[in-house]
Amino acid sequence: MKKTIRLGISACLLGSKVRFDGGHKWDRFITDTLGKYVEYRPVCPEAECGLGIPREPMRLAGEPDSPRLTTVHTGEDHMGCLKNQLSPEERKELLEAVDSYRQGRVPMIVPITLLNHYVRRCDLPYLREQYYLYPHPIELQLRNHV
């Protein structure tokens, strides 16, 4: 008996309209040809962390061991807003919380709560107003699951 391979894939490649521009990048070769041999697990990290659709296009920039999230049109580094405000220990704590979320060990609310704490403490109005820190009512508890 053949075992089906489970494969993580960007949801936009399967036709989901989750890209920054509200579109998709459906690829028939992926769905019609390869799809016969694999079970896809669609993911869209941007949508899953609460970023809106459509949204400003973003990319990772910098060194592979310490990438920064920047917006394509402005080149703005969102982690850079905190760079000079946090101690090395605080930056390490925040990056560890994000990494723990990425590995599925803690719910999204953990790094978001820590980030919000630093944004309030450092009095950073620009970050405080970002949608991804408050994408839906907290009462829905949508960020409390791993």
Number of C-alpha atoms within 10 A of each C-alpha: 3 5 7 11 10 11 11 12 15 19 21 19 20 20 15 17 17 25 22 17 13 13 14 17 15 16 13 13 10 15 16 10 11 12 14 10 14 16 14 19 12 15 17 14 13 16 17 12 15 16 19 18 15 14 15 15 13 17 12 14 15 10 8 8 6 9 13 17 16 20 17 14 9 10 12 14 19 14 14 12 15 17 13 11 16 15 11 11 9 14 17 12 14 20 15 13 23 20 14 16 18 14 11 12 12 17 19 21 20 16 20 20 14 15 20 16 13 20 19 12 11 14 12 15 10 10 19 17 11 11 12 16 17 14 13 13 8 11 6 8 10 14 16 12 11 12
